[in-house]
Each structure stands twice: as C-alpha cells, then as structure tokens.
Amino acid sequence: MTAGGAGGAGGAAGVAGAGAGVAGVVGGGVGGTRGMVGAVGAVGAVRHDLPEVDDFTRPYWDAAAQGRLLLRRCGDCGRAHHYPREFCPHCWAGEDRVAWEPASGLATLYTWSVIHRNDLPPFGTRVPYTAAVVDLAEGPRMMTEVVDCEAADLRIGMALTVTFREAADGVWVAGFRPGQGQSSSRTQEPPAARR
Ligand SMILES: [Zn+2]
C-alpha cells in the first residue's frame, strides 16, 4: 500500500466519520459517534470527534485522561486488540477471558492521509491534519492521527510514540508523534490526576 492510500477519498471520509483518531473508533465499536452524522445542521451544537463513553469503555477514557493508552488482551489466545471489544475478535473468547492492559505507546506508521477539508464540526477548524493508521508494538492496528510532523516528513514504517490531546473538557484523545523513547511533548501533558 502506498502512502495515503487508505482508500483515498473514501479512506479520508472514513477516518473523518470515525472521529479524530480513536475517539470515534472506540465509540463506533459500541455504537458511538458515527450515528451523529445525520445531526449536522445544528451549527456548533454537534461535535463529531467525541466518544460516547459507557461502562465498558470508561476505563479506556479514564486512562487516556491520565496519559495512558490501554489495550485489550485475550487470556486464551494471548493476542491484543484495538479498538476495545468485550470479546476477543481473534478467537471469540468471552469477556471473562479478556482484560485491559497498558500499551507501550510505541507504534510504526502504516499509512496516512492528510485531510484538507472536513465539513464535520469541529474538524474544519483543524485542517490540515494527518489521519493515520499505525501498527502498535503489541500488534493491533489503530486508526489515529499523527501530530507534530510535516506531511513531507511522513514515512511508512516511521517510529511513533503516543501523545494525548484534550479534545474537550476532560476528554483526551490519543494521537502519535514522531520518535520513540522520548519524554512528553507539550501536547501530551495530561491534566492533574483525576482519580
Ligand atoms: Zn483470543
């Protein structure tokens, strides 16, 4: 697959609809933000980048607010997955066999698309941005965003580290920036502990 080849315009729209990185992906997995697309029209009233947190996904979002990325791992087949699901998508082991675990936050870039136009609020205020799919060190492939990197510097396979952005009050969304093993950048400072 070539750079930016995640379906071209379709991929871009899919990323947009799926939300700014994992927000919509996680939400979508539990019937989240995609369902809000039809509500466009109430100018400024609808946002398409925020998750609908429920009891199952709350640990993920609580951890994100603390600057930590969580994965789900199956105790039967041993494989991790993302976005989070109650059951293992690899071997279908039940929810009693799948648990949360902290991810390393390390990933490599699989593909991306630089978004120059997105009519879904609030993405229009953020263009251009880089929607991306990354391969987490633990194995799962994650839809997200690459930040702090010029489009011309993006490379397939480049090393990335998770970083968190406050999309709304108390809602922190994972993105990735170039480099691995470095300390926090300004965009990933989590708020004061909210335990
Ligand atoms: Zn499994």
Boltz pocket constraint, residues with backbone or C-beta under 6 A from the ligand:
constraints:
  - pocket:
      binder: B
      contacts: [[A, 74], [A, 75], [A, 76], [A, 77], [A, 78], [A, 79], [A, 88], [A, 89], [A, 90], [A, 91], [A, 92], [A, 93]]
      max_distance: 6.0
